[in-house]
Amino acid sequence: MKLAILKERREGELRVAATPDTVKKYKALGLDVVVESGAGAGAHFSDSDYLAAGASIAPGCSEALAGADIVLCVRGPDAQAIGAMKKDAVLAALLAPYVEKETAQSLAQKGVTAFAMELLPRISRAQAMDVLSSQANLAGYKAVIDAAAEFGRAMPMMMTAAGTIAPARVLVMGAGVAGLQAIATARRLGAIVSATDVRPATKEQVESLGATFVAVIDDEFKQAQTAAGYAKEMSKDYQAKQTALIAETIRKQDIVITTALIPGRKAPQLISAEMVQSMKPGSVIVDLAAEQGGNCALTKPGEVIAAHGVTIMGRTNLPSRLAVDTSSLYARNLFNFIGLIVDKSGALKLDWNDEILKGAVLTRDGAMVTRS
């Protein structure tokens, strides 16, 4: 059975869906692996590295896809790639199912069984395949590193013969995977860190990392989480009190990192233009939600701008800025997923009773999968 690894064609996408290490593992499963030439260049994996791991190299997309039973890529394939896929091929990638609906429709029309890795159910069995967590983890780290590079001061407190330098103050908004890693990284760099989240269960996680939790903690807050771990919508009165607290907190910060995303919807606005204006000159905002519109009202997706003396970093696709490590983790996530659909003899076996496959499938049997 043939497995194809495609070269990414989107501007700024440097990641790759397989590393030489995972190629060896696919070969051990009995798969013939074909890598499109140059696929790993952005992550510093050469064609010769893949050849040494047992893959063959195809000169282009069409050659790599010819007869391929399984196709792996990072982002959704373009029209040329979809056209070159065979009917009944299996695709696994980050397919942005809530946004890139035309891609899903094209895959369905082609008869491809497509798995959107973003749709994996959040269960313990799927943790080793959780691409969102693996990529967000490094994005949170990179956000702090980028902020530190842009910030015109040192992060830790420094005591010198000439005087003492005060530590930077960092606020992380959103304590999911990216936020928690941002907290940990900023703490390692010596900053004074605080964080906020609408879910009460995150308070303990934030404090366990040595940060201060910022929220209006009342009876409503204590009930602000569903049994499944998701945030409930808060009352207008609570939202007003929380906004006032955050506005006062932001005014004192040197760096603010925002991480709030809602699948399929525009990112919620957490920082108003007035809040930006209240910040100290030289402060930095890193908006990890820029690709979905941004958590800051002044964010310009894909750009780094200055507003009211504050640098607002709206770079998109931060995981690609650490392509070696993010590719390595993503490739392992995919390998663990492929292990569910390939049996010990190297044959394709799709068990539609498996809740992971049912949760992740986007197109099947020539149609898009309907979700409740």
N, C-alpha and C positions, 0 to 999 in steps of 0.2 A: 504494500500500500504506500502511496506517495504522499508526502507532506511537503508543502511549499511555504517558504518564508519570503514575504514580499518586502521590497524596499519602500520606505515611506516617501510620499510625494508632496505632502503638505509643507508649506513654508514654515521653517523653524522647528520641524519635528525631527529630532536627532535620534530618537530611540529606535530599537529594533526588537522584534518579537521573539527572537531566539539568540542565544549566545553559543559559542563553541561548546561550552559545558553541557547545555541542554540538548544540543545536537547529538552529542555522544549518548545521552540518555534515550533520545528518540530512536537512535540506531539500535540500542539495546532492547527496545520494544519490538524490533523487527521492521521498522519503518524506513523507507527510502527517503532521504531528506534532500531537497533541492533549495538552494538559497539564491535569490536574485542577486546578481553582481552589484556590489556596493551597498548592500542592505545594512551592513554593520558599520559602515564608515563613520557615521556620526557618533557612534559609541566606541570608536577606536578598535573595532573588530574587522580585520582584513579578510578578503576572500581566501587567502592562504590559511588563515586561522580556521575557517570553516572547512576547508579541504582537509586539513590535518585532523579535524574532528570526525571526518567520514562523510561529509556532505558533498554533493556535486554543485557546481556553480552554473546558473543559467544566465545568458547574456542580457535577458530582458524579462519583462513581466509576462508576456505571452508564453515564452518558453518555460518559465518557472511554473506556470499554471496549467500547462498542457497535461491533461490526465490526472491532475492533483486531486486526491480524495479529501485531504484536509488542508486548509489554508489558514495561515496565521499572519496577523499584522497588528500594528499598534492602533492606528486610527482606521476609520471605515475606508474601504477601497474605493477608488475612483471608477468612472464609467468604463474605462478601458479594461481595468482588472476584472470588473464584474462580467463584462462581455466575454472575457477569456476563460472564466470559470466553467466547469462542466456542471450539468444538471446533477443534483443530489450531492454535490460537494458540501463539506462541512466547513464553516468559517467561524473563527473565534477572534474577537477584536473588541476594542472600545468603540462602539457604534453610535454613541450619543442618541439613543432611541427616542428621546423626547424632542430632539431638535432636528436631527438629520433624517427626517421621515422619507425623503425621496430615495435615500440610499437603501433604506429598509424595503421600500416598494420595489426597487430595481432588483434587489436580492431575491425577493419573493417571486417576482416574475421570471427570474432566471432558474428558479427551482432550487436555490441554495438553502441549506439548513444553517441559519446564522445564529450564533450565540453572542449576545451583548454582555460582555463581562461586567458591566455596571449593574446588571440586573440580578447578579448572584444573590441568593437569599442570605441574610445575615445570621447564619447558624454556625455552630462550632465545626461541623464537617467541612464547611466551605472556607474556613479561615486561611488555609494554605493557598487558596485560589483567589483571595480577596484583593483584586488589583487596585480598587479604590483606596484601600488602607495602605497598601505598600507604596503607592505613588504619593498619597497625601502625606505620609510620614516624612518623606524626603522633601516634599514641597514646603512643609512647615519649617524644617531645618534651613532650607535655602532662603526662605523669607527673612529669617533672622540674619543670616550671613549677608544677604543683599542690603538689608537695612543698616547693618554695622558698617559695611563698606561705604554707604552713602552718608551716614551720620558723621558730622564733623568733629565728634569728640570720641573719647575712649568709652568703652562699655563698663569696665569694672572701676571700683574705687582704687585710686593709686595714691600712696603716701610717699612724697619725695621731699628732699631737702628744701626745695623751692615752694612747697605747699602741698595741700591735699586736693586731689581731683575727685569730685563727687561721682558716684556711679550713675549710669543712665537709668531712666525709668521707662519700663516697657509695659504696655497694656496689650493683652491678647484677647480678641473678641471672638468667642466660639471655642469651646473646649472639646472638639472632636479629635480625630487622629492628628490632623495637621496642627491644630491649636495646642494640643498637649506636647507635641514635639517642639513647637515653637517656644513654649514655656521652658521646657527642659534645656533647649539650646541657649536661650537668653540667660537662664540661670547659670549655665556652665561658663558663659562669657562674663559673669559677674554683675549682671544688671539686677536692679530691684524690679521684680515682675509682679504684675497683678493680672487677673483674668476675669472674664464675665461670660456667663452662659445662662440661657433661660431654663435649663434642666437642673433641678436641685441635686440630682445624683452626681453631677460633675463637681460640686463643691469639694467633696472629699478628694477627688482625683487631682484637682488644681492644688489644693493645700498639701497633698502628699509630695508634690514636686517643689514645694518651697515657695509657692506664689500665694498672693493674697486674693481671696475671692471677693468680687465686687458685684453686689446685687441687693435689691430691696428684699430683704428676707422677712416675709410675713406669712400669714396662713395661706394666702392664695399661691405664693411661690412654692410652698411646701407641697402643694397638690398639683403642680404644673407639669406633671409628667404622666404619660399613659403607662399601662402595664407593659407595653411593648418597648418602652424606653424612649418614646418620642415626646416632643414638647407639645403641650396644649396651648391653644390660643389664649392670651391673657386679656383681662378686661382693659378698657380704655383708661380707667383710673390707675391701674397698675402700670400700664405702658407709660403713662405720663410721669409717674414717680421714678420709674427706671430710667427714662430718657434724661430726666433732670440729674440723676445721680451720675450717669455716664458722661453727660456734658461737663459736669464739675470735675470728674476724674480725668477725662481726656485733656482738659486745660493744663494739667500738671505733668503730662507725659512728654517724653522725648521721642519715643517710637510707639506706634500703634500698628498692630498686625490684625487684619480682619480675615475671617475664614468661613463666614456663614454662607451656605449654599442650600437651595431647595431644589430637588430634582424636578426638571421640567418647567421650572418657573424662573422669573427674573430674580436675581439675588436681592435679598432684603436690604434696604438702606439702613445702616447703623450709624453713619457719621454724616451729619448735615454740613452744608457750607458754613453755617455759623459756628459749628464746632471746630472746623478746620481753621477758621479765622481766629478762634480763641487760643490756638496752640502757639507755643513759643517759636520764634523764628529759628530755623535750622532743624526743626522737628521733621520726622519721617513717618509716612503712612505706607504700609505695604498691603495692597488689596489683593488677596488671593482669590477673590470672587470676580476679578475683572472680566474674565471670559464670559460671565453671565450678567454683565452689566455693572458689577461692582457694588461693594458695601458702602462705599463713600460716594457722596453726591457729585464730587468733582473728579472722580476717576475717569481717565480716558483709556479704554482698553488697548493694550499693546504699547502704551506710551509711559514715559516717566516725565512728569510735569512739575512745575513749581506754582503754588497758589498761596498767596498771603504769607510768603516766606517759608512755606511747608512743602517738602518734596513728597509727591504722591506717586508711588510706583504701581503702575497698572499692567505690568508685564503679564502676558498670558502663558500658559503651559510651562509653569516653573519646573515640573518634573523633567522636561526636555533639557533644562539647563544643568542637570546632573545625569546626563544620558548614560554614562557607564554603569552607575549604580542602579538607576531606575530601570534600565534595560535588563540588568541582571535579575532584579526582583520580579519584574513583569514576566520575563521568560520563565522563571520558576513557577510563578502563578499559573501560566498557561500550561506548562508541563504537567502540573498537578491536575489541572482540569482535563487535559487530554487523556490522562490515566483513567478517567471515568468512562471514556467512550471508545477505548481501544482495549481489546482483551489480550490475554497472555500470548496468543498466537499472532498478534499484530493485526487482527481484523477489526473493522469498525463495528461497534456494538452500542446502539443507543437505547438505553433503558428509560422509557418515558414515564416509568413509575418513580424514578429518582427525582426527589424534590429539587435538587440542584439543577438538573437539566431542564425540568419543567419551569423553574424560575428564571433561568437565563435565556431560554430560547426566544428569538425575536421573529424568525420566519421559519416556516415548516410546511411541507407539502404544497408549495406554490402559493402560500398565503401568509400574510402577517398574523401573528398570534394575538388573539384578542385577550385583553386583560381587564379584570373587574376593577 
